[in-house]
């Protein structure tokens, strides 16, 4: 019934590349970036002579290395390629330094550290000798920079949180900061400050302002104001008798495209801990002491992170990989909590272990790799390649009750390693493949191909309680092997889904069916149910996909729809099949069963008409790509609950688990600085071009507690609507007030209030004629009859009401 504290964005790299020093001007400190980047983050570390004397403190952030002098904050940033794909080896990144200077400030005293970090233990190498444990602090302060205004930096989640505190008698208008090293400044569509540089745009998040009144945090409207290469703030009404705190953060730094973290797998350990498995090219991805590896080894590495069940604490986190791309697709626990991860790799130096089934790279473009980490993520217990001389990629991994490991994938290699008595050992035009390994990964004990003359790609596998293997994928071949009595033995056109059951020793095809219409049909996940039925999730572009009467949705909505289908155990009967989607494209993630038999689907949608329910956490599409979570009845006859999850940029939901209370934990990745986060989460800010997120919702996917949203009306402020601009959204408490403020980039402000009506909707018409041209920030606040107020909702618009003069025709 509520969104739990715990949506977070994992730290990512802006890109500290292969360079030895950066200097922006004569006063800018020179430093060894390579050495600095190898050091752990420990808050603000006092300069012990490692850097020039002007540097008082330094810290390692997601963005590179940050230096603090008595009068400046220096951010050192390096380029990263615009593509998610790795940079070609041997190409060096360029680098810049961005310096923040306080304009018309008091003569500054020496900056000082606050709240000593006694737990920090660092070792530095200085000319071959060792010096240890310089002082480290949780914060540094510049003191009173302007009359009544103090400035402080706080270390938080590999970021430096910059706080401006305006005491009674101080003035927000005195705050003015110059940016050296940028070419231009601008305020973005989401209120963020964009610093245009020679390497690309760098962003600071939209500022947050608040006052602590009677122990409660009361939000205050705030936005950036800019003039040339300087920035300050404009705020709404606040109590001048109490301190005002303004909190902008350096985040979402898209230098040349930014670093990327992608969530691939989400699991819950038997102890309740949540385990994230993903891929990262971030050198500052958060790792913990004593883990297997705290250093990025290649272009993209596997990353494994273990969190507390409330998403507030990172227990352990490690890299795993070689010198090229390593990207996981699935993972599974063993009986003692060790974690098996299967990934695709281009690394010929991936760390295999002694006695591995295949200890060398098979050749070609990609190999499969399987690795086993102990439960603390400190030891690589086993690791092996699986692959031949061409192209081999995985699709899933499962563990049998006997401890054997099954790995599914796709191969074009004629020498793909098989064993035992394979059902099919002949490679044709790219086949699905599955192998069984011993628990220590030393032996491939069985293996088979599955396919024919078409392209046959596996997408997931599962094991039934009796040891039967279920494999699902897609095929283009009219001769894909099906079995007598199967639901559909005839290829329907283009791509069809296949669903197959094989014996545990992979020697026999027990049942096999096709599923699809005349267009493109692809599976994503397969789930055996306690009843013996088999559920499959996928996407379809076929208007004649075989949805069944009585299903939740039997009408194709357009583009790429999700589907969920239920089969009998022998694959002879399609019991139920439903569409799930809107007019635009949907992407399938995972499928999971609730305790009462309902099925949860997670995926992503670009459709404003995706079927969300009115009482859901977020019933409104937020723009671009949103995560979607839908709960279907156990027979697929009804949508029990359905919600969007996201913000105005690209949000992709790829995985989910249910915790012991039935709460829904969703994982994915986002590019949005305004992705919804909650107080107390491990990290509440996005820190790169694409970050991992985790969100926890209650089983009914709705929200208990105060909330307010603003729906993007899809139109800027123009001459036609400036006198009556309609804003609307949803809120939590019918009958209670929603107050709305609109402010321009100067001192202009208008506002009004309305009520949250039955159905949780609100709407208000604002007259914006008095506001200045340019950026306009609209903020909605909502307070229930009791309990804390909702976090404010913000919508950024551009006002442009100047109508060009009509041309003079002579």
N, C-alpha and C positions, 0 to 999 in steps of 0.2 A: 504493500500500500504506500510505499514511499521510496524515493531514490536515496539509497543509503550513502552516508559519508564514505567516499571511496573511489569516485572516478578520478583517474590520475593520468598524467602524461609522463612516460618514462623519459629520462634525460637523453638527449641526443646531441650529436656533434655538429657544430657549424663548420668545423673543418680545420684543425691545426695540421697543416701539411708539411711537406718536406722542405723547410727553409730554416736558415740558421739565425736570422735576425730581422727585425723590422724597425725602421726609424722613420717617423713622420715629419719631424722637424728637429732643430737643434736641441730642443728641450726634451724631446721624447726619449725615454729610456731605451737603450739597446739591451737585448737579452738573448738567452739561448732557448728558443722555443722548443727545440727537440728535447732538451733536458727537462724543461718545465712540464712538457706534456706527458712525460713518463712518471710524474709524481702523483701521489694520491691527493684527493681533495680533503682538506682538513680545516675548513674554514679559512680565515685570513691568516696567512703565515707571515711573521715578521721577517723582513729582509736581514739575513745574517751575513751579508757581503757577497752573496751569490749574484746579485744584480747591482746596477749603479746606485750610488748613494741616495739619489733623488727618490728611489722607490722605497716606501715605508713598509708596505704590505703587498702581498700577491695572493692570488687564489686560482685554482684550476676550475674553470666552469665548462658548461656544455659548449660555449662559444670559443674556447681557446684558453688563453691565460689573461687574467685581469690584473692590472697593476694599479696601486693607489699611491699617489704622491701627496704632498701637503696641499696641493691646489688642483689636482686633476684626478679623473678616473680614466684609465687607458685600457680600451678593449683591443686585444690583438686577434685578428680574424684571418682565416685563410679560405681560399676558394675550394669548392667541391664541385664535381660535374653536375650539370643540370639533370642528367638522366638518373633514374634509380639504379641503373646498371653500373658496374664498377668502372673506374677510370683505367685506361690502358696503362700497363706497367711502364715506368720510365718517364711518365709525364708529370712534371712537378707543378704543385699548386702555387699560385701567386698569393701574396699576403698584404694586408693593410693594417693600420692602427687607427682606431677612432678614439678621439680624446674629448672628454666632457669637461668644460671649464665653467666655473661660476662667474657670472658677469656682475660687476659693481658690488662685489662681496666685501665683507669686513676683511681686514688683514687676518689671514688664517693662522691660528696656532698650529702646532704640530699635530697631525692626525694621530689618534690614539686608538688602541684596541680595547674592546670591552668584552666581558664574559670569557675569560680565558678557557680554552679548550684543552683541559689537562689530559684528555684521552688521546690527543693527537701525538703520534710517534712517527716522525719522518726521519729518513736518512738521506743525506746528500753526499754526493761524490765531488770532492774538490781537489783536483790535481792529484788523484790517486790516493788521498787520505780521506778518512771519514769524519764528518761532523754530524752530530745527531741532535734531534729534538729541539729545533728553534721554537720560540713561542708562537702559539696559534690561538686565534680568537674567533668566537662566533660572530662578532660584529666589529666594525670600526666606525668611528664618528669624526666628522669634521667640526663638530661644535656648532656655534651660532654663525651661520654663513651670511644671512641677511638679518636685519633687526627682527627679533622674535621668530626666526625661522632656523631650525637646525636640520642638518642632513646626516643621515646614517646609512651605512651599508650593512646588510645582514646576509650571512651565508644560509642558503636554503636550497636543498635538492640540486646541488651543482649549479646554482645560479647565484647571482648577487642581487638581493632585493634592496632597492633604493627607496628610502623613506624620507619624505619631506614633512616635518612636523611644524605646523603653524600655531604658535602659542597665542593666547589672548594679547592683542596689541600688534601682532605681526600681520603682514599683508601678503596674500597669495600673489598679488601683482608684482611683488619684488623678486619672485623666483624667475631667474632667467639663466639658461644654460646654453653655452655655445658648443657646437659640434665641429671639431677640426678633423679633416680627413674625409668628410662627406662632400658630395657635389651639390646636393639639394635635400630639403626636407619637405615632407607632405604628410597630411593626416589621411589615413586610409579609410575605406568604406566601413570597417568595423571599429573605427576610433583609434586604431593603432598608429604609432608614429613611424613613418617610413623614411629611412636614411638611404638615399641613393648614392652608391659608391661605384668606383671603377670596376668592381667585381660583381656588382648587382645590388639589389635592395636588401637592406638589413632592417628588421622590424623590432620595435618595442611595443609590448602589449598596450591596449587601451588602459589608461590609468584607473585606479580605484581610489575613492576618497570616502572617509567615514569619520565619525566621532564616537567616542565611548561615553554614552549618557546613561547614568544609573546602571552601569555594568553591562549595558547592551550596545552592540555595534549598530549605529544608525547610519545608513548610507547617505552620501552627499553626491549630487550630480557633479561630474568633472569631465573635462575634455582638454586635449592639448590646444595650445595656441602657438603659432609659428610666425617668425619674421626672419626671412633670410635663412641663415644657418643657426638660428637660435630657437629654443622652445621654452615655453612656460605652461601655465595652466589657467583655465577659466573654470570657476566653480559656481554652483547654484547657492541657494540660501542655506546658511548654517548658523549655529549658535556661536557668536563671536566671543562668548565668555568661556568657552571650552576649547581645548586643543583640537585642531583639524589635522588628520593624517592623510597624506597623498602618497600613493604606492604604485609607481610605474615599474615594470619589469622588462628587462631585456629578454626577449623570447622570439620564437618563430623567425629565426635569422636566416633568411633565404639567400645566402651568398652563393651565387652561381647555381642555385637549385637546392641547397641545404642537404643535411644528412637525413637518413631514412631509417626508421625502425618499423618493422612489420611483425604483427602478431600472427602466428600460425597455429598454435595449439594452446588450449587452456585446460588444465587438469586440477582436480582436488585430491590432495593426499589423504590417506586414512586418518591422519592427525588433524585434518581440517585446513591445512595450509593450501594456498592457491599457487599453482605453478604455471608460469608463463614461459612458453618456448617460442622464440621468434628469430628474426634475422636483423642484423644491424651492420651499418658501415660507420658507426659513431665511435670515435676514439674515447669519448667521455660517457659511454653507456655505463650506468651505475653498477659497479661490482663491489664485492665485499671482501674483507680480509681473509686470506687463507684458502680461497677457492682455487679450482683447477687452473684458471687463467684470468688475469685482470687486464689483459692487453689484446687489442684487436690484432689478429694475425694476418688478415688479408683484406680483400675488397668488401665482401660481406661475410660475417661470421654467424654461426649459431649463437644465440644467447639464451640462457636459462636463468630464470629469476623466481625465487620462492618468497611469497608474501604471507603475512598474517591474514586470517580469514576476514578481518574487517578492512583490509586493503590499506592499512595505515603504516605498516612496518615492513621493510624489506629485510628478510632474514639472511638470505644468501643469493648471490648472483654471479654468473661466470660467463666468459666467452668460451667458445670451442670451435676451432677451425684451422684451416691451412692458409696458404698464400693467395688463393683465388676465391671464387664465390662458393660459399657453403650455406645452403638454405634449407631449413627443416620443413617437413610437411606433416609429420605425425609423431606421437610419443605415447608411451605406455609404461606404467609402473610394474615392478615385480612384487613379490609378496613381502619384501622387507623395505620397500620404499626406494630402491634404486630405480633409475629412470633410463629407459631405452628411447633413443631419439633416432629417427630415420630422416635422412636429408639427401638432397642432390648436391654434388660437389664437382667443381672444376679444379680442385687442388690436388696436385700429385704429391703433396707433402702433408696431407691430412694425418693427424697423429693416430696411427693404428697401434695395436698392442701385440706383444709377443704371442705367437700361436694363433693369430687371427686366421679366419677361413681364407681371406685374400688380403695380403698385407701390402700390395702394390696397386697403384692406379691401373685400371684396365685399358686405358687409352681412349682416344676419341674425345668428344666434346664434353660429356658428363658421365659420371659414375654415381651409383647409389652408395651411401655410406651409412652404417649402423654403429651407434656409439652407446655405451652404457656408463652412466655417471652414478656415483654413490649418492645416498639421500642427502648428504650435506653439501654436495656439489664440489667437493674437494679433490676427488680421485676419479680418474678415468679408468674404470675397471676393465673395459674391453672395447675394442673398436675394430671394424673391418670394412673393407670395400666390398661391393658386389657389382660386377659389371664386366662388359666386354670391350671390344675395340671401336665401338661407334658411339651410341647414345643410349644412356640408361638413366631413368629418373624414377623416383618412388612415388607412391600414392597413399600408402597406409602401412600401419604396423599393428600387430596384435600379439598377445601372449596367451598360450594355452594353459590349461589347468596343470599340465605336466611341466610347465616352465619353458617350453619351446617358443621360439620367436618366429612369427610369420611376417613376411614383408612382401607387399605387392608393389608393382610398378609397371613401367612401359619400357620396351627395348626395341632397338633396331639392330642390335649386335647379333651376328650369327654365332658368336662364341659365348653368349650369355651363360653363366655357370648354372647348370641344372644338376640334379642328383636323384637317386632312387629310380622309380619307374614313372617317368613323366606321362601325364595324359597326352601332352603334345610337345614334341621337341623340335619341331620344324619352324624356323623363323620365315615369315613371308614378307609382309609389307609394313612391318611395325606391329608388334603384338603386345598384349598384356602379358605380364609375367608374375609369378609368385614363387617364393622360396621359403623353406623352413630351416631355421638354424638352431643349433644347440644354445642353451642359455648363456654359455660363456663365449658365444660367437666364434668358436673355433672350427665349426663344421657345418657345412650345408648338408642337411640330412634328406631333403626332398626339394623338388622344384619342377615347375611346368610352365609352358607357354599356354596362351589361350587366344585364339584368333583364326583368321583365314586370310583371304586375299585382300581384304580391305584394311583400313586403318583402324586398329582396335586398341583403345586407350583405357586403362583402368583408372578409377577415381577414388575408390575406397574399398576396404575389406572389413569383414567382421567374422567372429567365431561364434558358433552356436554352442550351447552347453555340452552337447555330445561330441564336440570336436570338429563338426562339419565346417568348412570354410565357405563364406559367402563373399563373392566378388561382384562389384558393379563397375560399369564404365560406359563407354560409347563406341559404336562401330559404324563404319561406312559400308561394310561388306554385306552383300546379299547372301553370302555363304557362311556367315558367322554360325558356329555350331550351336544349335538348339536341340532340345530333346522332345521325344514323343509325349504328347499330352500337355505340353507347356501352353501357357496362356496365348502366346503369339510366336509363331515360328516363321513368320514372313517379314522380311525387311520392308519398312514403310516408306523409305525415301530419305535422302540426305543422311543425317546422323540419327541413329536410334540408340536409346538406352539398352544395355544388356544387364541382366541379373542372372548370376550363375551360382550353383552350389556344387562344391567339389569335396571329395573325400579328404580326410585329414592328412593322408600321405600323398595327396595331389596326383594320384594315379587314375582317378575316375571322375568323369563329369556326371554328377547325379541328377541335376536338373538345370535347364537353361532356357530363358525366355527373352524376347525382345519387348520393348515398350516404346511407343511413340506415335507421331503423326507424320505428315508428309514433309515437314520442315525440320529444323534443327532441334534435337532433344538430347540433353546431356545430364547425367546424374552427378551428384556431389557427395552424398552420404547414404549409408545403409545401416539399418538398425534392426537386429532380431528382437522380437517382443516375447514376453513370458508366455503368451498364448501359443507361440510357434509361428505366428504371422511374421512377415518381413516388411518393414517400412523402408521406403526409399524416397529421398529428397533430390530434386534437381531443377533444371530450368528448361523451358520449351518455347519455341517460336512457332509451334504448330497450332493453328486454330482448331484442328480436328484431333488434338490430343485426346485420348479416351477418358475424359472425366466422366464420373458415374452419377446417375440420378440420385438425388438426396445428399450429395456432397455439399460442402460449404459454398463452393463457387464452381459452376459448371461452364462458365463463359470465359473464353480467352479475352484478356483486356488489351493486348497489343504488345508489340516489341518483344520483350523477353520476360515471360511470367515464371514464377516459381510453380512447382507442382509437388504434391505429396501423394504417394500411392501406397496402398496396403495389399500385399499378396499372401495367398495361402502358402504354407511351408513348402509344398511341392512345386510351387510356382505355376500351378495349373489354373489358378483363379485370381483375377484382379478383383479384390473385394470392394475397394473404394479408391477413388482418385479424385483429387480436387486441384483446381487452379488456385493461385494466390498471387495477386499482383494488380498493377495499375496500367495506365496507358504507356508509360515509359518503361525503362529497363530495370529488371530486378536481377540480383546476383545471389546465388545460394551459398549458405555457410554450412551450418550443422543442424542436426536433428537430435532431440533428446526426449526421454520419456519421464513424465511426472509420476509421483507415487500412485495417483488415482488412474493412471493410464492415458491422460491427456498428453499430447505431443507439442513440444516447443520447437519452433523453427526460428533460426537466426539467419539474417542475410542483410542485403542492402537494397535500397530502392531510390530511383530518380523520379518516382511517380508521386505527384501531389494527391492522387486519388487512390493510393495504396490503402487497403481496408484497415484503418486504425479505428479503435473503439473510443467512444466519447469520454469515457472515464479513465482512459489510459494516462500514463505519465505525460506523454506528449502526443496528442491526436493530430498534430499539424506538421506537414512536411516543411523542413527548414530551409530548403534550397540545395541545389547540386545533388550530392549523393548522401542519403541518410542511412544509418543503421535501422533495421526493423526487427522487432521481436514479436512473434505471434504465437498464441496458445490455441491449439485446435482440440476439439473434443476427441475422445479416443477412437471414434468411428469416422472422424473427419467430416461430420455433418454440420458443425458449427464452429465459428470463430468465437472462442470464449473471451479472449482479450488480445489486444494488438496495439503496439505503440511504435512511434518513431523514436530514434535516439540520435541526436546530432545537433549541428549548427549550420551556419550558412555556407561553409566550405565543404570539402569532401570527407565524409565519415563512412568508413567501411567496417561492418560488424562481421566477424568471421568465425567466432567460437562462443560456446556457452557451456556452463555446468550448473548444476543445482547443488546448493550446499545442504547441510544436514537439516536445516529448517525449511527447505523448499524454496529458498530465495534464489533468484535467477542472477547469475554472474555472467556478464557479457564481455567479451574481449574483441578488440579490433584495432584500427588505426585511424588517425584523423590528421587533417591539415589545418584545422580551424582553431584560431586563437581563442574563440569564444565557446568552444565545446564545454558543455555543462560539467562543472566540477563541484565538489562539496568540501566544506571546511574540515580540516583535519586529515585529509587524504595524504597519501605519501608525497604526491606532487600535484599542485593545483593549476599548473601552467603548462602550456605547450612550449617546447624548447627547440624545435627544429622544423624542417619542412614537412615531415610526417612522423608522428609519435604514436606509440602504443597507448591505448586506454583500457581501463577496466571499469565496469559499471555494475553495481548491484541493485536490483529491483526486487520488490516483493512478488510472490507468486502470481498475483492478479495483474501485474504490470501497471498498477496505478499508483497514485501518489497520496500519501497521508501526511499532512503538514502543509504549511503555506507555500504557495508557488504562484508565480505570475509569468506569462509569456507575452511577447508581441509578435504578431504575424506580419511577415514582410508583405506589404501591399503590392509590391512589384512595380512601383512607380515612384520617381523622385518628386520633389516639390517643384512645381512649374507654375506658369501664369494661370493655367486653367484651374488648379486646385489649391493655390496658396491660401485663399481665404476660407477654405473648408476642406482641410486635409484630414482624411479619416484614418485613424489608427485603431486597431482591435487586437484581441488576443484571448487567452484563457486565464482563469484564475481559480483558486482553490475553494473559496468560501462564498457561496451565493449570499447576496444581501450586504456584503461588506464592501468598503470603498476601494477603488483603484484610483490613485492619483498619478497624473501624467505631467511631465515637464518637458519642454523643448527649448534648447539653448543653442545660440549660434557661436561663432568663434570669438566674438567680443563679449559684450555684457548683456546682450539681448536675451530675454527669457519670457516665455508664455507658458501657461499651464491650465489645468482643469482637472476635474474629477468626475467619476462615474461609479456605477455599482457593478459588482459581479452578479450576473443574473442567473436564473435557473438554467442548467446546462453548462455552467462554468465558463460562460463567455462574457466579454466586455467589449464596448466600443465607445469611442469618443471622437468628436469632430473638433479640430484645432484650427484657429486662425493664425497663420504664420506670416502674415504680411509685414509685421513689425520687425521680424528677424532679418539679419544681414544676409546678403547673398553668400553662398559657399556652404561649408559643412554645417549640418544641424544634427544635434544629438537628442533623441527622444527617449526618455526614461520613464518606465512604469513601476510604481511601488504598490504593494498590496499587503494589508495586515489583517489577520483573522480576528475573530472576536476574542480569542485567547491564544496564548502561545506566541512564539517569536514571529517577526515579520518575514515575508518572503524576500529572497534575494532579488534585487531589482532586475528588470529586463530592459535591455538597451537596443535601440534601433538607430543606425546612423544613416542619414540621408544627405543629399546635396540639393540646396536650393538654387535654382536658376530660373528666374522669372523674366529675364531680359529678352524681349522679343526683337529680333533683328528688324531694322528699318526696311520697308519695302523698297525695291530697286526703282530708280527713276528711269523711265523709258522715254527716250526722245526720238 
